[in-house]
Amino acid sequence: QVQLIESGGGLVQAGGSLRLSCTASGRTLSMSAMGWFRQAPGKEREYVGGISQSGRRTYYSDSVKGRFTISRDNAKNTVSLQMNILAPEDTAVYYCAAKWGWGTDPSPGTKEYDYWGQGTQVTVSP
């Protein structure tokens, strides 16, 4: 059984930073592309960005480009989402997701992913 576990969420003031982490049990993340998504109350789940299985390519939505950075540390079986210059509109539950396969890239489509974490709440106050 594969479990993805996000951590690092919390409450932060606008302009602040948070770093989210995603780890896995039951399987290594090194064979997967990873995506980060978020879902605000009453809204659909939104693609934030992702990192390729190789780690050489990262992708970001326009809403976070230049503020968020995705990285991976295969030795620690961890993928991270560094979020800077946070704004109230970034408030959401953040999810990591794994898309298994050698050479894979992340995708904006939620159906492309094989496993999901339970989510971690990020709240940005004005």
C-alpha positions as CSV (number, residue, x, y, z in Angstrom):
1,Q,0.0,0.0,0.0
2,V,1.4,3.4,-1.0
3,Q,0.8,6.4,1.1
4,L,1.7,9.9,0.3
5,I,2.0,12.2,3.3
6,E,2.1,16.0,3.1
7,S,3.4,18.2,5.9
8,G,4.3,21.8,6.5
9,G,1.0,23.5,6.2
10,G,-0.2,26.1,8.6
11,L,-1.2,29.7,9.1
12,V,1.0,32.5,7.7
13,Q,0.6,36.2,7.1
14,A,0.5,37.6,3.5
15,G,4.0,38.0,2.2
16,G,5.3,35.1,4.2
17,S,6.6,31.7,3.2
18,L,5.9,28.1,3.9
19,R,7.6,24.9,2.8
20,L,5.5,21.8,2.1
21,S,6.9,18.4,2.0
22,C,5.6,15.2,0.5
23,T,7.0,11.8,1.5
24,A,5.9,8.3,0.6
25,S,5.7,5.0,2.4
26,G,5.5,1.7,0.6
27,R,7.2,2.8,-2.6
28,T,10.0,5.1,-3.7
29,L,9.1,8.4,-5.2
30,S,12.2,8.4,-7.5
31,M,10.2,6.5,-10.2
32,S,7.4,9.0,-10.4
33,A,6.7,12.5,-11.6
34,M,5.1,14.5,-8.9
35,G,2.4,17.1,-9.0
36,W,1.2,19.6,-6.5
37,F,-2.5,20.6,-6.5
38,R,-4.6,22.8,-4.2
39,Q,-8.3,23.1,-3.5
40,A,-10.0,26.1,-2.0
41,P,-13.5,25.8,-0.4
42,G,-16.1,25.7,-3.1
43,K,-13.6,25.5,-5.9
44,E,-12.2,22.7,-8.1
45,R,-8.9,21.2,-7.5
46,E,-6.2,23.3,-9.2
47,Y,-2.8,22.3,-10.6
48,V,0.0,24.3,-8.9
49,G,2.9,22.6,-10.6
50,G,5.0,19.6,-10.8
51,I,8.4,18.0,-11.3
52,S,9.5,15.4,-13.7
53,Q,10.6,11.9,-12.7
54,S,14.2,12.8,-13.6
55,G,14.0,16.0,-11.6
56,R,15.3,18.0,-14.5
57,R,12.0,19.7,-15.4
58,T,9.7,21.7,-13.3
59,Y,6.4,23.2,-14.3
60,Y,4.2,25.9,-12.6
61,S,0.8,27.4,-13.1
62,D,0.8,31.1,-14.0
63,S,-0.7,32.0,-10.6
64,V,2.3,30.7,-8.7
65,K,5.2,31.1,-11.2
66,G,8.0,33.1,-9.8
67,R,6.8,32.6,-6.2
68,F,6.7,28.8,-5.7
69,T,9.5,26.3,-6.3
70,I,9.2,22.5,-6.5
71,S,12.2,20.3,-5.8
72,R,12.9,16.7,-5.0
73,D,15.4,14.8,-2.9
74,N,15.3,11.1,-4.0
75,A,17.7,10.1,-1.2
76,K,15.1,11.3,1.3
77,N,12.2,10.1,-0.8
78,T,10.8,13.7,-0.5
79,V,9.3,16.3,-2.8
80,S,9.0,19.8,-1.6
81,L,7.0,22.9,-2.5
82,Q,8.6,26.2,-1.4
83,M,6.0,28.9,-1.3
84,N,7.1,32.5,-1.1
85,I,5.3,35.8,-1.2
86,L,2.1,34.1,-0.1
87,A,-1.2,35.9,-0.6
88,P,-4.7,35.2,0.8
89,E,-5.8,33.7,-2.5
90,D,-3.2,30.9,-2.0
91,T,-5.3,29.7,0.9
92,A,-6.3,26.1,0.2
93,V,-5.7,22.5,1.0
94,Y,-2.6,21.4,-0.8
95,Y,-2.1,17.9,-2.2
96,C,0.8,16.0,-3.6
97,A,0.2,13.3,-6.2
98,A,2.4,10.7,-7.8
99,K,2.4,9.7,-11.5
100,W,4.5,6.5,-11.8
101,G,6.8,5.8,-14.6
102,W,10.3,6.2,-15.8
103,G,10.8,9.4,-17.7
104,T,7.3,10.8,-16.9
105,D,6.4,14.4,-16.6
106,P,3.7,15.8,-14.4
107,S,0.4,16.8,-15.8
108,P,-2.3,19.3,-14.9
109,G,-5.0,16.6,-15.1
110,T,-5.9,15.0,-11.8
111,K,-6.8,11.7,-13.5
112,E,-3.2,11.2,-14.7
113,Y,-2.0,10.5,-11.1
114,D,-1.8,7.1,-9.4
115,Y,-1.6,8.2,-5.8
116,W,-2.6,11.2,-3.7
117,G,-1.8,12.5,-0.3
118,Q,-4.5,13.5,2.2
119,G,-3.7,17.2,1.9
120,T,-2.4,19.8,4.2
121,Q,-4.1,23.1,5.0
122,V,-2.4,26.4,4.1
123,T,-4.1,29.5,5.3
124,V,-2.8,33.0,4.4
125,S,-4.1,35.9,6.5
126,P,-4.3,39.4,5.0
